[in-house]
Protein backbone atom coordinates (compact mmCIF):
# COMPACT_ATOMS: atom_id res chain seq x y z
CA UNK A 1 0.00 0.00 0.00
CA UNK A 2 2.96 2.32 0.44
CA UNK A 3 3.33 2.64 -3.30
CA UNK A 4 0.38 5.02 -3.38
CA UNK A 5 2.84 7.70 -2.28
CA UNK A 6 4.43 7.53 -5.74
CA UNK A 7 1.45 9.39 -7.14
CA UNK A 8 2.29 12.29 -4.86
CA UNK A 9 5.90 12.25 -6.03
CA UNK A 10 4.78 12.27 -9.66
CA UNK A 11 2.56 15.28 -9.03
CA UNK A 12 5.31 17.19 -7.25
CA UNK A 13 7.82 16.46 -10.00
CA UNK A 14 5.42 17.61 -12.68
CA UNK A 15 4.64 20.84 -10.87
CA UNK A 16 8.22 21.73 -10.00
CA UNK A 17 9.62 21.20 -13.51
CA UNK A 18 8.83 24.79 -14.48
CA UNK A 19 11.21 25.93 -17.20
CA UNK A 20 11.63 29.24 -19.01
CA UNK A 21 9.69 29.38 -22.28
CA UNK A 22 11.24 30.36 -25.60
CA UNK A 23 8.20 31.36 -27.63
CA UNK A 24 4.47 31.77 -27.77
CA UNK A 25 1.63 31.32 -30.23
CA UNK A 26 0.15 34.38 -31.85
CA UNK A 27 -3.56 35.04 -31.95
CA UNK A 28 -5.52 33.90 -34.99
CA UNK A 29 -5.98 36.92 -37.26
CA UNK A 30 -8.67 35.46 -39.47
CA UNK A 31 -12.10 37.06 -39.83
CA UNK A 32 -15.51 35.71 -40.68
CA UNK A 33 -15.81 37.86 -43.79
CA UNK A 34 -19.04 39.31 -42.44
CA UNK A 35 -17.55 41.91 -40.13
CA UNK A 36 -13.88 42.68 -40.49
CA UNK A 37 -14.08 44.83 -37.38
CA UNK A 38 -15.45 42.01 -35.24
CA UNK A 39 -13.64 41.69 -31.93
CA UNK A 40 -11.04 38.92 -31.93
CA UNK A 41 -11.12 36.40 -29.09
CA UNK A 42 -8.90 37.53 -26.25
CA UNK A 43 -5.58 35.72 -26.22
CA UNK A 44 -5.16 33.84 -22.93
CA UNK A 45 -2.09 34.83 -20.93
CA UNK A 46 -1.19 37.46 -23.54
CA UNK A 47 2.50 38.33 -23.46
CA UNK A 48 3.45 35.58 -21.01
CA UNK A 49 6.03 32.90 -21.74
CA UNK A 50 5.43 29.21 -21.21
CA UNK A 51 7.42 29.34 -17.98
CA UNK A 52 5.42 32.28 -16.67
CA UNK A 53 2.14 30.48 -17.39
CA UNK A 54 3.45 27.40 -15.59
CA UNK A 55 4.48 29.58 -12.64
CA UNK A 56 0.95 30.92 -12.39
CA UNK A 57 -0.46 27.39 -12.54
CA UNK A 58 1.96 26.35 -9.79
CA UNK A 59 0.87 29.20 -7.53
CA UNK A 60 -2.85 28.62 -8.12
CA UNK A 61 -2.72 24.85 -7.69
CA UNK A 62 -0.60 24.87 -4.54
CA UNK A 63 -2.94 27.51 -3.15
CA UNK A 64 -6.03 25.30 -3.46
CA UNK A 65 -7.46 23.98 -0.19
CA UNK A 66 -8.56 20.75 -1.89
CA UNK A 67 -8.64 19.04 -5.28
CA UNK A 68 -9.34 15.78 -7.02
CA UNK A 69 -6.64 13.99 -8.99
CA UNK A 70 -7.15 11.04 -11.27
CA UNK A 71 -5.06 9.08 -13.72
CA UNK A 72 -2.19 6.65 -14.12
CA UNK A 73 1.36 7.00 -12.82
CA UNK A 74 4.36 4.71 -13.09
CA UNK A 75 5.17 2.33 -10.22
CA UNK A 76 8.91 1.65 -10.00
CA UNK A 77 8.52 -1.38 -7.75
CA UNK A 78 6.26 -3.36 -10.07
CA UNK A 79 7.26 -1.72 -13.39
CA UNK A 80 3.54 -1.28 -13.85
CA UNK A 81 1.13 1.54 -13.15
CA UNK A 82 -0.92 2.88 -10.28
CA UNK A 83 -4.38 4.15 -11.19
CA UNK A 84 -5.88 6.66 -8.77
CA UNK A 85 -9.03 8.74 -8.47
CA UNK A 86 -8.76 10.61 -5.21
CA UNK A 87 -10.12 13.80 -3.63
CA UNK A 88 -7.90 15.23 -0.89
CA UNK A 89 -7.50 18.40 1.13
CA UNK A 90 -5.09 20.26 3.36
CA UNK A 91 -6.81 18.92 6.47
CA UNK A 92 -5.38 15.49 5.69
CA UNK A 93 -8.69 14.02 4.53
CA UNK A 94 -9.13 11.95 1.38
CA UNK A 95 -11.66 9.74 -0.37
CA UNK A 96 -11.31 7.76 -3.57
CA UNK A 97 -10.09 4.61 -5.26
CA UNK A 98 -6.83 3.11 -6.47
CA UNK A 99 -5.63 0.04 -8.35
CA UNK A 100 -2.24 -1.48 -9.12
CA UNK A 101 -1.53 -2.50 -12.69
CA UNK A 102 -5.23 -2.51 -13.48
CA UNK A 103 -5.75 -5.51 -11.21
CA UNK A 104 -8.69 -4.98 -8.92
CA UNK A 105 -9.60 -1.93 -6.89
CA UNK A 106 -9.24 -0.58 -3.37
CA UNK A 107 -11.38 2.14 -1.80
CA UNK A 108 -9.62 4.56 0.53
CA UNK A 109 -10.98 7.07 3.03
CA UNK A 110 -9.06 9.02 5.65
CA UNK A 111 -10.87 11.18 8.14
CA UNK A 112 -9.53 12.32 11.48
CA UNK A 113 -6.82 9.93 12.67
CA UNK A 114 -8.25 6.85 10.98
CA UNK A 115 -7.69 5.27 7.56
CA UNK A 116 -10.46 3.11 6.09
CA UNK A 117 -9.81 0.76 3.17
CA UNK A 118 -11.85 -1.82 1.27
CA UNK A 119 -10.23 -4.22 -1.20
CA UNK A 120 -11.81 -6.42 -3.84
CA UNK A 121 -10.60 -9.98 -4.41
CA UNK A 122 -8.63 -9.20 -7.58
CA UNK A 123 -6.67 -6.48 -5.78
CA UNK A 124 -5.82 -8.72 -2.85
CA UNK A 125 -4.69 -11.59 -5.06
CA UNK A 126 -2.54 -9.28 -7.19
CA UNK A 127 -0.87 -7.82 -4.09
CA UNK A 128 -0.26 -11.29 -2.63
CA UNK A 129 2.18 -12.26 -5.35
CA UNK A 130 4.84 -14.52 -3.83
CA UNK A 131 2.64 -15.62 -0.93
CA UNK A 132 1.39 -19.19 -0.60
CA UNK A 133 -2.03 -20.05 -1.97
CA UNK A 134 -3.24 -20.82 1.53
CA UNK A 135 -2.16 -17.42 2.87
CA UNK A 136 -3.61 -15.63 -0.14
CA UNK A 137 -6.94 -17.44 0.18
CA UNK A 138 -7.01 -16.62 3.89
CA UNK A 139 -6.43 -12.92 3.18
CA UNK A 140 -9.18 -12.91 0.57
CA UNK A 141 -11.62 -14.65 2.91
CA UNK A 142 -10.84 -12.18 5.69
CA UNK A 143 -10.69 -8.90 3.78
CA UNK A 144 -12.36 -8.99 0.35
CA UNK A 145 -15.30 -6.62 0.09
CA UNK A 146 -15.08 -5.52 3.75
CA UNK A 147 -14.23 -2.14 5.15
CA UNK A 148 -11.14 -2.12 7.35
CA UNK A 149 -9.63 0.52 9.56
CA UNK A 150 -6.24 1.35 11.04
CA UNK A 151 -4.75 4.27 12.93
CA UNK A 152 -3.20 6.83 10.63
CA UNK A 153 -0.25 7.10 13.03
CA UNK A 154 0.68 3.43 12.69
CA UNK A 155 3.92 2.39 11.02
CA UNK A 156 2.22 0.84 7.99
CA UNK A 157 -0.20 3.75 7.57
CA UNK A 158 2.10 6.78 7.62
CA UNK A 159 2.79 6.86 3.88
CA UNK A 160 -0.89 6.54 3.07
CA UNK A 161 -1.72 9.28 5.57
CA UNK A 162 0.86 11.53 3.94
CA UNK A 163 -0.61 10.86 0.52
CA UNK A 164 -4.02 11.97 1.81
CA UNK A 165 -2.63 15.35 2.92
CA UNK A 166 -2.64 17.88 0.07
CA UNK A 167 0.08 19.95 1.74
CA UNK A 168 2.34 16.88 1.75
CA UNK A 169 1.48 15.98 -1.84
CA UNK A 170 2.26 19.51 -3.03
CA UNK A 171 5.24 20.13 -0.74
CA UNK A 172 7.76 19.38 -3.49
CA UNK A 173 6.16 22.03 -5.67
CA UNK A 174 6.41 24.89 -3.19
CA UNK A 175 10.07 25.74 -3.74
CA UNK A 176 11.21 28.62 -5.91
CA UNK A 177 14.25 26.98 -7.43
CA UNK A 178 12.32 25.99 -10.54
CA UNK A 179 11.09 29.51 -11.24
CA UNK A 180 12.75 31.06 -14.23
CA UNK A 181 14.72 28.00 -15.29
CA UNK A 182 16.35 27.49 -18.71
CA UNK A 183 14.64 27.85 -22.09
CA UNK A 184 12.79 24.55 -22.21
CA UNK A 185 9.12 25.54 -21.97
CA UNK A 186 6.95 26.60 -24.88
CA UNK A 187 3.35 27.70 -24.92
CA UNK A 188 1.10 25.89 -27.32
CA UNK A 189 -2.43 25.98 -28.63
CA UNK A 190 -5.63 26.43 -26.67
CA UNK A 191 -7.81 23.39 -26.02
CA UNK A 192 -10.21 22.04 -23.39
CA UNK A 193 -9.83 19.54 -20.55
CA UNK A 194 -13.15 17.95 -19.63
CA UNK A 195 -14.91 21.01 -21.02
CA UNK A 196 -12.70 23.58 -19.26
CA UNK A 197 -10.80 25.97 -21.59
CA UNK A 198 -7.04 25.49 -21.27
CA UNK A 199 -3.71 26.30 -22.83
CA UNK A 200 -0.96 23.78 -23.51
CA UNK A 201 2.55 24.30 -22.12
CA UNK A 202 5.25 21.85 -23.15
CA UNK A 203 8.35 21.42 -21.00
CA UNK A 204 11.52 19.49 -21.72
CA UNK A 205 14.67 19.14 -19.65
CA UNK A 206 17.09 16.50 -20.89
CA UNK A 207 15.26 13.17 -20.94
CA UNK A 208 12.32 14.55 -18.94
CA UNK A 209 9.36 15.79 -20.94
CA UNK A 210 5.95 17.01 -19.76
CA UNK A 211 2.85 18.55 -21.29
CA UNK A 212 0.86 20.78 -18.96
CA UNK A 213 -2.73 21.96 -19.47
CA UNK A 214 -3.51 25.21 -17.63
CA UNK A 215 -6.98 26.70 -17.15
CA UNK A 216 -7.51 29.94 -19.08
CA UNK A 217 -10.70 30.96 -17.29
CA UNK A 218 -10.93 31.72 -13.58
CA UNK A 219 -7.86 30.79 -11.58
CA UNK A 220 -5.05 29.31 -13.72
CA UNK A 221 -5.21 25.87 -12.15
CA UNK A 222 -3.19 22.99 -13.53
CA UNK A 223 -5.84 20.77 -15.14
CA UNK A 224 -3.68 17.96 -16.50
CA UNK A 225 -0.08 16.77 -16.59
CA UNK A 226 1.13 14.25 -19.16
CA UNK A 227 4.59 12.81 -18.56
CA UNK A 228 6.28 11.61 -21.74
CA UNK A 229 9.44 10.72 -19.82
CA UNK A 230 10.28 7.12 -20.85
CA UNK A 231 11.08 5.99 -17.30
CA UNK A 232 8.05 7.65 -15.69
CA UNK A 233 5.17 7.90 -18.18
CA UNK A 234 1.73 8.79 -16.92
CA UNK A 235 -1.19 11.18 -16.94
CA UNK A 236 -2.87 12.96 -14.05
CA UNK A 237 -5.90 15.24 -14.26
CA UNK A 238 -6.93 17.74 -11.58
CA UNK A 239 -10.40 19.07 -10.84
CA UNK A 240 -12.85 20.01 -8.06
CA UNK A 241 -10.53 22.67 -6.66
CA UNK A 242 -11.59 24.00 -3.24
CA UNK A 243 -14.57 21.62 -3.15
CA UNK A 244 -15.46 19.72 0.06
CA UNK A 245 -13.97 16.22 0.29
CA UNK A 246 -16.56 13.54 1.08
CA UNK A 247 -14.42 11.77 3.67
CA UNK A 248 -16.80 10.04 6.09
CA UNK A 249 -16.58 6.91 8.19
CA UNK A 250 -18.13 4.03 6.23
CA UNK A 251 -21.42 2.65 7.45
CA UNK A 252 -21.78 -0.88 8.75
CA UNK A 253 -19.29 -3.32 10.23
CA UNK A 254 -15.61 -2.36 10.03
CA UNK A 255 -12.70 -4.75 10.58
CA UNK A 256 -10.04 -3.33 12.93
CA UNK A 257 -6.65 -4.26 11.44
CA UNK A 258 -4.72 -2.84 14.39
CA UNK A 259 -6.59 -5.12 16.76
CA UNK A 260 -5.95 -8.15 14.53
CA UNK A 261 -2.22 -7.44 14.39
CA UNK A 262 -2.06 -7.27 18.16
C-alpha positions in Angstrom: 0.0 0.0 0.0 3.0 2.3 0.4 3.3 2.6 -3.3 0.4 5.0 -3.4 2.8 7.7 -2.3 4.4 7.5 -5.7 1.4 9.4 -7.1 2.3 12.3 -4.9 5.9 12.3 -6.0 4.8 12.3 -9.7 2.6 15.3 -9.0 5.3 17.2 -7.2 7.8 16.5 -10.0 5.4 17.6 -12.7 4.6 20.8 -10.9 8.2 21.7 -10.0 9.6 21.2 -13.5 8.8 24.8 -14.5 11.2 25.9 -17.2 11.6 29.2 -19.0 9.7 29.4 -22.3 11.2 30.4 -25.6 8.2 31.4 -27.6 4.5 31.8 -27.8 1.6 31.3 -30.2 0.1 34.4 -31.9 -3.6 35.0 -32.0 -5.5 33.9 -35.0 -6.0 36.9 -37.3 -8.7 35.5 -39.5 -12.1 37.1 -39.8 -15.5 35.7 -40.7 -15.8 37.9 -43.8 -19.0 39.3 -42.4 -17.5 41.9 -40.1 -13.9 42.7 -40.5 -14.1 44.8 -37.4 -15.4 42.0 -35.2 -13.6 41.7 -31.9 -11.0 38.9 -31.9 -11.1 36.4 -29.1 -8.9 37.5 -26.3 -5.6 35.7 -26.2 -5.2 33.8 -22.9 -2.1 34.8 -20.9 -1.2 37.5 -23.5 2.5 38.3 -23.5 3.4 35.6 -21.0 6.0 32.9 -21.7 5.4 29.2 -21.2 7.4 29.3 -18.0 5.4 32.3 -16.7 2.1 30.5 -17.4 3.5 27.4 -15.6 4.5 29.6 -12.6 0.9 30.9 -12.4 -0.5 27.4 -12.5 2.0 26.3 -9.8 0.9 29.2 -7.5 -2.9 28.6 -8.1 -2.7 24.9 -7.7 -0.6 24.9 -4.5 -2.9 27.5 -3.2 -6.0 25.3 -3.5 -7.5 24.0 -0.2 -8.6 20.7 -1.9 -8.6 19.0 -5.3 -9.3 15.8 -7.0 -6.6 14.0 -9.0 -7.1 11.0 -11.3 -5.1 9.1 -13.7 -2.2 6.7 -14.1 1.4 7.0 -12.8 4.4 4.7 -13.1 5.2 2.3 -10.2 8.9 1.7 -10.0 8.5 -1.4 -7.7 6.3 -3.4 -10.1 7.3 -1.7 -13.4 3.5 -1.3 -13.8 1.1 1.5 -13.2 -0.9 2.9 -10.3 -4.4 4.2 -11.2 -5.9 6.7 -8.8 -9.0 8.7 -8.5 -8.8 10.6 -5.2 -10.1 13.8 -3.6 -7.9 15.2 -0.9 -7.5 18.4 1.1 -5.1 20.3 3.4 -6.8 18.9 6.5 -5.4 15.5 5.7 -8.7 14.0 4.5 -9.1 12.0 1.4 -11.7 9.7 -0.4 -11.3 7.8 -3.6 -10.1 4.6 -5.3 -6.8 3.1 -6.5 -5.6 0.0 -8.3 -2.2 -1.5 -9.1 -1.5 -2.5 -12.7 -5.2 -2.5 -13.5 -5.8 -5.5 -11.2 -8.7 -5.0 -8.9 -9.6 -1.9 -6.9 -9.2 -0.6 -3.4 -11.4 2.1 -1.8 -9.6 4.6 0.5 -11.0 7.1 3.0 -9.1 9.0 5.6 -10.9 11.2 8.1 -9.5 12.3 11.5 -6.8 9.9 12.7 -8.3 6.8 11.0 -7.7 5.3 7.6 -10.5 3.1 6.1 -9.8 0.8 3.2 -11.8 -1.8 1.3 -10.2 -4.2 -1.2 -11.8 -6.4 -3.8 -10.6 -10.0 -4.4 -8.6 -9.2 -7.6 -6.7 -6.5 -5.8 -5.8 -8.7 -2.8 -4.7 -11.6 -5.1 -2.5 -9.3 -7.2 -0.9 -7.8 -4.1 -0.3 -11.3 -2.6 2.2 -12.3 -5.4 4.8 -14.5 -3.8 2.6 -15.6 -0.9 1.4 -19.2 -0.6 -2.0 -20.1 -2.0 -3.2 -20.8 1.5 -2.2 -17.4 2.9 -3.6 -15.6 -0.1 -6.9 -17.4 0.2 -7.0 -16.6 3.9 -6.4 -12.9 3.2 -9.2 -12.9 0.6 -11.6 -14.6 2.9 -10.8 -12.2 5.7 -10.7 -8.9 3.8 -12.4 -9.0 0.4 -15.3 -6.6 0.1 -15.1 -5.5 3.7 -14.2 -2.1 5.2 -11.1 -2.1 7.4 -9.6 0.5 9.6 -6.2 1.3 11.0 -4.8 4.3 12.9 -3.2 6.8 10.6 -0.2 7.1 13.0 0.7 3.4 12.7 3.9 2.4 11.0 2.2 0.8 8.0 -0.2 3.8 7.6 2.1 6.8 7.6 2.8 6.9 3.9 -0.9 6.5 3.1 -1.7 9.3 5.6 0.9 11.5 3.9 -0.6 10.9 0.5 -4.0 12.0 1.8 -2.6 15.3 2.9 -2.6 17.9 0.1 0.1 20.0 1.7 2.3 16.9 1.8 1.5 16.0 -1.8 2.3 19.5 -3.0 5.2 20.1 -0.7 7.8 19.4 -3.5 6.2 22.0 -5.7 6.4 24.9 -3.2 10.1 25.7 -3.7 11.2 28.6 -5.9 14.3 27.0 -7.4 12.3 26.0 -10.5 11.1 29.5 -11.2 12.7 31.1 -14.2 14.7 28.0 -15.3 16.3 27.5 -18.7 14.6 27.8 -22.1 12.8 24.5 -22.2 9.1 25.5 -22.0 6.9 26.6 -24.9 3.4 27.7 -24.9 1.1 25.9 -27.3 -2.4 26.0 -28.6 -5.6 26.4 -26.7 -7.8 23.4 -26.0 -10.2 22.0 -23.4 -9.8 19.5 -20.5 -13.2 17.9 -19.6 -14.9 21.0 -21.0 -12.7 23.6 -19.3 -10.8 26.0 -21.6 -7.0 25.5 -21.3 -3.7 26.3 -22.8 -1.0 23.8 -23.5 2.6 24.3 -22.1 5.3 21.8 -23.2 8.4 21.4 -21.0 11.5 19.5 -21.7 14.7 19.1 -19.6 17.1 16.5 -20.9 15.3 13.2 -20.9 12.3 14.6 -18.9 9.4 15.8 -20.9 6.0 17.0 -19.8 2.9 18.5 -21.3 0.9 20.8 -19.0 -2.7 22.0 -19.5 -3.5 25.2 -17.6 -7.0 26.7 -17.2 -7.5 29.9 -19.1 -10.7 31.0 -17.3 -10.9 31.7 -13.6 -7.9 30.8 -11.6 -5.1 29.3 -13.7 -5.2 25.9 -12.1 -3.2 23.0 -13.5 -5.8 20.8 -15.1 -3.7 18.0 -16.5 -0.1 16.8 -16.6 1.1 14.2 -19.2 4.6 12.8 -18.6 6.3 11.6 -21.7 9.4 10.7 -19.8 10.3 7.1 -20.8 11.1 6.0 -17.3 8.0 7.7 -15.7 5.2 7.9 -18.2 1.7 8.8 -16.9 -1.2 11.2 -16.9 -2.9 13.0 -14.0 -5.9 15.2 -14.3 -6.9 17.7 -11.6 -10.4 19.1 -10.8 -12.8 20.0 -8.1 -10.5 22.7 -6.7 -11.6 24.0 -3.2 -14.6 21.6 -3.2 -15.5 19.7 0.1 -14.0 16.2 0.3 -16.6 13.5 1.1 -14.4 11.8 3.7 -16.8 10.0 6.1 -16.6 6.9 8.2 -18.1 4.0 6.2 -21.4 2.7 7.5 -21.8 -0.9 8.7 -19.3 -3.3 10.2 -15.6 -2.4 10.0 -12.7 -4.7 10.6 -10.0 -3.3 12.9 -6.7 -4.3 11.4 -4.7 -2.8 14.4 -6.6 -5.1 16.8 -5.9 -8.1 14.5 -2.2 -7.4 14.4 -2.1 -7.3 18.2 
